[in-house]
């Protein structure tokens, strides 16, 4: 049975209780699927939910925690797929979800990685990019839904920690895991000031944990090299509009060899050239979504350093699964609706 939140049916959440509690328990079996789909969609964002026939039941508890939301979900097995088109419909400023898998097992795919998770593992997924989450047995998760502007991580920093097991074997992971569980369980009972303070502590701990993950991924690189890589990435961001931004120019500006520059990027899952292109595409996508009312697609491409509009269009489609015009249309900037959704392949 496939439950597609990209085309939701009208559903009254009659099983809801005040205080952010949703349950399928009191509903007829016939109505549980649509209710469960709608409840998950309202809580996290539009997803394509797949579950075996007759397996669509569970509970969701939510409570505010400053600007964050604490969410506990208990349910039977399901798969959740968030596609490029659903991301486009909801907007590129989707929250980041920090989750503790309290019971069950899970498999998460995002940003080119796959994580297999067990009880006690924490993981992060970003609602601003496509992902697939499989929960093949009954489960319980405890999550914090964090606005990305609160998180304090760069886009590349967020992309480094998604679909990565954050277990108790990591010093900060062992500290954050029980703290997150207790915080989610007690959310809604704290005063606003205490909730805000604890939320900030969680965000700070996650920032430290992200740094630990980044450090592990660069275990063969000294701290000085890591700092240089971060400076180079910041340099790239400042010079994205310059069409002459090339690996050779970057190496010259930092007085290093081209070979050494490429070595610094070996752990980034992208060459220097592809890193530059990816960052340019991200900025073009942002402009098309927010500020492109009076700009042509070619103008946006040129603004961020693409010399050829045709090359930009090909690269955009390869990265996001749709043409720049389709992306702009899905953001409500065109008078006609977008074509039918095409699912992200696993």
PyMOL commands that set and color helices and strands:
alter all, ss='L'
color gray80, all
select helices_A, chain A and resi 5-7+29-44+84-90+148-151+155-161+171-186+192-217+223-238+247-253+258-264+266-268+272-290+297-303+309-320+324-330
alter helices_A, ss='H'
color red, helices_A
select strands_A, chain A and resi 2-4+21-23+48-50+58-65+68-75+78-82+96-103+106-110+113-117+122-126+131-135+139-146
alter strands_A, ss='S'
color yellow, strands_A
deselect
rebuild
show_as cartoon
